């Protein structure tokens, strides 16, 4: 399926220069002179290379259709992750860098979707939001307005995110896995 260069989103799998690439980050830019473009950071799913590419709205790319399968995360073995197929109980081992920044949010027993290309797993998709506990939160600075001020906090998995001032240590919150941002109280 062809999509416009400005419709590319993080997590999309696209075909570019005869390779299969996963979109990691995007940045939409509108310079004062010339047309708008999408700056896309991608990782090659076959050999692990990373690249940055600019796509204009007139550019089209092929969005790759992948087969998906439900798997359950079992355990970590060194830098490898072990998953089990929910229907056949078959176990597969994948490198942990396949998850990128979302790796910190993977929890024991978590249900994930594996994306398969030509019967080979190339991507792991976690749930979009998870529940986590704040283990450390900075004190509120008096005088800051509540509407725009956020303070740093550390989650139970070690990830640092920004949270509203009323969130205390020990509070369970909902976190967006791919944006690594606060969504709401659990």
N, C-alpha and C positions, 0 to 999 in steps of 0.2 A: 504494500500500500504506500503510495507516494504522499509525503506531507511537505508542507512549506517549511523553509528554513527557520521561520519565526515561530512555528508551532512545536518545535522541539522542546521537550521537558526532561528534567532529571529522571533517570530510571529508564528512559526510552532506549531500545536497542535498534540501532540503525546500521544500514550497509553503506560503507563509505570507502572508496578506493579499494575495492575487492576484499574488504575485511568486515568483520562484525564488531561493532563498537557499542559500548554502554555509555550513555551520557551521565557524567558525574555532576557537573555544575553548568549553569547557564547565566548569562548576563545580557539583558536587552539594553542596547545602547543607541541613542539618537544623537549623533553629532550635529553641531550647528550647521555644518555644510555636508551635503550628500544625504543619502538615504539611511534609514535605520538598519541595524544588523543585530544578529544574535551571536555573541561570543560563547562558544561551546567548548567545555573541557570534556574530553572523552578518553575512555580506556579500551584498548583492543582486547577482546575477550579470548582471542586465540593465543597471543604471545605476551600480553601484559603491557605493551607500550602505551604511553599516554601522549595526547596531543591536544592543542588548542586550535580551533578552526572558527572562522567567521562565516556565517551564513546570512545572506540577504533574503528579503522576502520573496524575491524572484527565484531563488535557488530551491530545488526540491531534492529530497533524499528519500530513500526507500526505508520505510519502517518495517523491521523484520518481525514476522509472526512466529512466535515460539510456542512450543507445547509446554504446558505447565503440569506439575504434579505436586500433590500435597505430601510433605515430609515432616517428620518430627526431629528436632535437634536432640541428640542423645548426650554427647559429651565431647570434650576437647582432648585431642591426643597430640601434644606438642604444638606445632603450628598448623595442624590439620583438624578439621571439624567432622564429626561423624553424624550422619543423618539416616533416618529409617523411613522407608516407603510405608505409608499408612495402610495400603491394601495388600502388599506382598510380604511385608516385614523384612525386605531386603535392605541391607545397610550399604551406604556409599560414603566414601571419605573425600572431602574437598578441602583445598587450601583456604585458610582463614582470611587471606587478603582478597578473596572473591567478594566479601561483604563490604570492604572499604571502611568508611567512618561508622557505618551502622553496626560493625562488629561488637562494639561495647554494649549494645542493647540486646544482644542475643542471650536468652535465658534458657536454662535446662528445661526440657520438655516443651519448648515453644513450637507452635505449628508454623511452618514456613512454606513458601511456594518456591519450588525449583523450576527454573526455566530451562528447557532442553532444546538444543538446536542439533538436528541430525542425531537424535538419541543421546547426546552428550550434554551433561549439565554445564551451563555457562554462567548462570546467575542465580543468586539467592535473594528472594524478596521477603523481608520481614513485615509484620503488621505495621500499618502506617503510624499507629499510636500505641504506646505501652504505658503501664503504670510503674512509677518508680518512687523511691523515698528520698527526701532531702536529708543528707547526713551532716551538712555544714552550710550555714547561710550567714552572710555578713549582716551586721546590725544596720538598722534603718538610719539614714542620715536625716536629721530634722531639718525642716525648711524646704525640702524638695517636694515638688507637687506630685501627688499620687498618680496622676494620669499618665505622665510620661517617664517616671523614674522606675528603673529596674535595678535590682542588685544581683551580684554574682552568687551562685549557690553550687554545691557539689552534690551529685546524685550518688546513690548507693553503688553504682557501677563505675564511679570515678570520673564521669563526664561533668564538665563545668557548663552550666547554662545560666541565662539571665531569668530571674523570676520577679514578680511584683513584690513590693515592700512588705505586704501582710503575710507572706509565706515564711514560716518558721522552720527550724531544724526539726526533723521527725515527721513532717507533713508528707502525705502521699499525694503525688500530683500525676497528671497525664502529660506525657512528653511526645512531641512529634519526632519520630525516629530519624527521618531524613533531613529535616530542617534543624534538628537539635534545639528545639525551642519549647517553651512553656505553653500548654494549651489550656489547662484548668486544673482545679482540685479534683482529686479522685473521690 
